[in-house]
Amino acid sequence: MKAPIVQQHMTRLPLEIERIDNVANAKRLMALFGIRHVPVMSGLHLLGVVSQRDILNATVRRGRNIDDLPIGEICQKDVLQVSPLMPIDEVARHMLDRKVGSAVVVDGEYVVGIFTSTDALKAIVGLFGKSTLPDTNPLR
């Protein structure tokens, strides 16, 4: 069985946040849309990705409220970037190897999607499960 490509299971045109936006805004957007990973942009260019875990780790490391910090200061800049045509098993393997919960899907220089561990689990259920899960992501 040939693995489907990431384009078929990614969240298309994900919510993005500008590097100068503060942590409080990132937390608000994540809570509002029920997401855990957000690409961080510097204009039209991908700078990094921030996750709920990154925010928690930064709070613990700094030992204080970090809500006013620019998100660009705490985001992960070594981003796993994948092509929309990459098979999902390869993407999942890279995510496991790098111990990350998401891969940013890029076409050329443009962010076209994000593929998260939740997307991977939904793909498994869709491929091998007897029932399908409802799509609960408001950004699709």
Sequence and secondary structure as in RCSB ss.txt:
>XXXX:A:sequence
MKAPIVQQHMTRLPLEIERIDNVANAKRLMALFGIRHVPVMSGLHLLGVVSQRDILNATVRRGRNIDDLPIGEIC
QKDVLQVSPLMPIDEVARHMLDRKVGSAVVVDGEYVVGIFTSTDALKAIVGLFGKSTLPDTNPLR
>XXXX:A:secstr
    BGGGTSEES   EETTSBHHHHHHHHHHHT SEEEEEETTEEEEEEEHHHHHHHHHHHTS  TTSBGGGTS
B S  EE TTSBHHHHHHHHHHHT SEEEEEETTEEEEEEEHHHHHHHHHHHH SS      TT 
